[in-house]
Amino acid sequence: MDKKVIKGILIVALLAGLYFLNIQKQKEYENTEIQFLNVEKSLIKKIIISSANDAIELTVIDSSWVISGNDSLIIKQNVVENLLAKLYDIKKEHKVTSKEEKWGIYKVDPPSGTHLAFIGDGGNTLAYYVFGQASEYTKCYVRTDQNKEVYLLNSNIMFQLRTDPNFWGEIPKTEIIIPDTTVIE
């Protein structure tokens, strides 16, 4: 065979091989829509949310949630359940990076991210996540503590990951009983 034909066949085979390798590599970034949170709700005994220099700890005591270290506020009705329900509904859309040096771009690096930890019995960490705001307001980024992969989530949970105790709790309402002062004749 002619050397030009052999070179042409080799180049076409090489390009086809690179094409299929590229397709295989890009499958990592496909929209897989897998569930984000995989921690059993009944195992969660404590939730810790931290951001910059602020943090809040929510703890289960006798099947009720309380704000640790704050005895003047009671947890608003269903606020923790709403957070957990939202977290169980969120799905990972696709991986955006697996390079640690790019965490700052997605705001999931330790100083700029919002941290969420689920703690179980005995102080065991069940799950630890770092969230970052996406440029699209309806979505956010997330990575797990020991994993370098950053994922885009299909919904934004950042507005519920607040460290302000007044977001989670309210001053208890007290009933004032006014004695009846009517005179019976």
C-alpha positions, 0 to 999 in steps of 0.5 A: 500500500502507498505510504500516504494511504497508510498515514491517512488511515492512521490519522483517521483512526487516531482522530476516531479514538480521540473522539470516543475518548472525549465522549467518554470523558464528557459523560462525567459532566452529563445531567444525572439528576441524582438525589443530593442528600442521602442521610436518614432523617431519623439519625440526625440529632444536630445540624450545624450551619456556619458561614464566615465568622458566624454559626448556629447549632440546632439540636434535637432534645426529646424529639423537638428541635432547639437552638443550642445556647439560646434559651430566649427563642423557640424554634419556629414551627416546621422550619427545620422540617422544611429545610430537610424536606428541601434538601431531600428534594434537591438533585445534583444536576452535573459535576462542574469540577473536580479540581481543588484549585477551582473551589474559590470560583464556585465559592465552595472553599472553606473561607467563602462557603456556607458549611452544613453538618449533620451530626448523629448520636455520639457526635459522629458526623453523618454528612458535611457539605460546603455550599456556594452561590451560583451565578444563576440565583435559582441554583447553587454549588455543593461539595462534600467535605472529603470529596473534591468534586463540585456539583451544580444543584437543581435548586437554591438552598442558600437562603435557608442556610442562615446563621441568624437565630431569629431566622430559626426561632421566635420569642415565645408568645405568652398569654396575658390573662386579664381578670374579669372586673365586672361587678355582679349586682 
